Amino acid sequence: MTQNPDGQYRTCCMYEKPLEGKYKNIKEAFDSEENQVIRKRMLSGEKLHECEKCDIDEMHEGKPRLSYRHEFNKNYSQYIDNPSFRSLEISVSNKCNFKCIDCGPRFSNQFGPTLINKLPDPENYKDLDFLKILGGEPFLDKRNIELIKQIPRKNVRLMFVTNNSIFPKDDVLELLKEFKYLNVNLSIDGIKEVAEYVREGTKWSRFERNWNWSVYSWGKICK
């Protein structure tokens, strides 16, 4: 399940369109009638046009390759008869320090107002296997730290996607060590002048310094 900063929910980040209903929280969206209809369509073997991105990935240039769908089917097919939150992708806000050329107000408040979501109820995490935290810039919003403190860390695989401009403090790094698996993706669209053009707010010299820190510090705790 995916939660965007603007309060939209999707069955996953690759699904073509968000759920149409207005839901108070991610649990309500997950249990909604329209999400159950999508689930039933999939279980019936229907080829969903909304899943076209995975169709394209699986036959890229005529050669089969892994897609999000492959990953989900591999990891969660045993839970078909007992649906619950196993994999979540969450953006608690659009707070960001960059204004990227291919972004917009949904994912960066540099384009418009700050969008803030409520944190999911901790009860939603009891069956959680994988959590992906996005932004905005996730390390700019302190509520992401509140979020990971609620997680049963020893059982969960955690991923961050960050622009590599902000470093968490030592106490946060210690907290992250407790997770079953940690992956930190450093996001960049080019180097030098290209990076600075595409991502307004980027200074390449600073990114290089931060990269050296990231390789050293994240390298010690990512697993």
Secondary structure as UniProt FT lines:
FT   STRAND          2..3
FT   TURN            5..6
FT   STRAND          9..10
FT   TURN            13..14
FT   HELIX           26..30
FT   HELIX           33..43
FT   TURN            44..45
FT   HELIX           49..51
FT   HELIX           52..58
FT   STRAND          59..60
FT   TURN            61..62
FT   STRAND          63..64
FT   HELIX           68..76
FT   HELIX           77..79
FT   TURN            80..81
FT   STRAND          87..90
FT   STRAND          99..100
FT   TURN            101..102
FT   TURN            105..107
FT   TURN            109..110
FT   HELIX           122..125
FT   TURN            126..127
FT   STRAND          130..133
FT   HELIX           138..140
FT   HELIX           143..149
FT   HELIX           153..155
FT   STRAND          157..162
FT   HELIX           170..176
FT   TURN            177..178
FT   STRAND          181..186
FT   HELIX           192..198
FT   STRAND          199..200
FT   HELIX           204..221
//
